[in-house]
Amino acid sequence: MRRFNYVPSAFEDGHSLHRNAENIIEDPFEKKSEESYFVQFADLNAYAAFRRVFPGKSFGTDIWDELGDAVVADVNRLSGGPPGIVVWPSQ
């Protein structure tokens, strides 16, 4: 079903309609990070946001800043802090 979606016909027994899903970016099944570049990218962004607030020795705070225009700075316009990151509970 992930690749081929043959829909049974409502009018003829034994017939099916072939309808490709053309606008799906990623199939909607749970995956491990190593199975999907989209999940890996989401994991990297979440970790970069975490390290922007809580710096570590081996992962700098500059990775979050490399996202540039992809960061929606308005999300913490009222609470302050690093652009695009809401820290909860507040420090």
Disulfide bonds with the S-S distance in Angstrom:
none
